[in-house]
Amino acid sequence: MENLEDIIKQNIDLISTIILSKPTGKYKKIKLLPKIIKNELIWQAEQYTQNQVFHNNLNLEQMVEFCKQNFKTNFKQINILLTNGEISGCVNKKGNISFLKKQ
């Protein structure tokens, strides 16, 4: 399958949630949710620590860059939940990335 940026941009209208999990850094999990604020689509990043949640609002380009930076370096798995299915990405021990699309 393609790279992460292409997958997100091709499915942007279908994405309901993006979840980064299997951490290697300080955050346990990150959820990215689309929100409409002041008639503008933004992506809210919820970053979970042991007992706190931090929120950041990102535009589309920032969200794509945020996912690219955190996936593979801080997290080993990404799940992109679509309205018609799911795309899962995993990093193996060798550092190779594989994506699987489920309907």
N, C-alpha and C positions, 0 to 999 in steps of 0.2 A: 504494500500500500504506500501512499505518498508520505510526505513529512507532516509534522504536526500543524504547521502554519497552513498548509494547503487543505488539510482535513477540516480545520476550524472554519476557514473562509468559505469552503465549498458548502458547508452545512450550517452556516450562521443563522439562517432563518428557522432551522429545525431544532436548534440546541435549546434545551430547557435547563440543564445544569452541567457543570464540569466539575469533577471531583479528582483531586490529586491525593493519592494515599501511598502507603508503605514508605514512611518517611526515613530519611537519613539525616535530617537536620533538626532544628528546634521545634518546628511546627508538627503536630500530629496529623493534621489533614487540612486541606484547603478546598473550599467550595466556591465556585464562581456562579453567580446567578444573574440573569438579565433582569433589570429593573427599569421602569420608566420614571424619571425624575424631571419635572419641569418640561414635559413633552419631549424629552431626549432619552434615547436608549443608552443606559450605562450598564456596566458589569460590576456587581458588588462582590469583592473578594472577602470571604470569611476565613480568617486564618486561626485555626484552633491550636492552643497550647494545652498544657496539662489542665489548667483551671480557668482560662480566659479565652475570649474570642475577640480578635481585632478585625475591624472592617475598613476596607479601602474601596473607593469608587474609581473605576477605570473606564476609559473609552475603548473602542474596539481595538485600535492599534496597541494601546497599553496592555489590554487583556491578552492579546496574542503574544506579545513580548514577555509578559509575566508568566504565561504558561511555558513558553520556550525556555526561559531562564530557570524555572523551578523543576520542570520535568527533566529527569535524568540526573540533575545535580543534587536536588533535595528530596525528590520523590521517585519511586521506582514504578509507580502505576498511575495511569490516568484513565478515567472513565468519562466519556462524553455522552450524556444522556440526551437522546433525540426524541422528538414527538413520535417517530415511527421506528425506534430501535435504539441501539447503543453501539458505540465504538469504544473498544478497550485497547489501551496501549500498555506494554510492559517493557521493562529493561531487564535483560538477563545478566548473568554474572560476568559475561564478557563485554557488557556495555552495548550490545546490539538491541535495537528497538524493533518491536513487532506490533502491528495493529491488527485487530480483528473486528469485523463489523457483524453485529447480530441484528436481525429484523424482529 
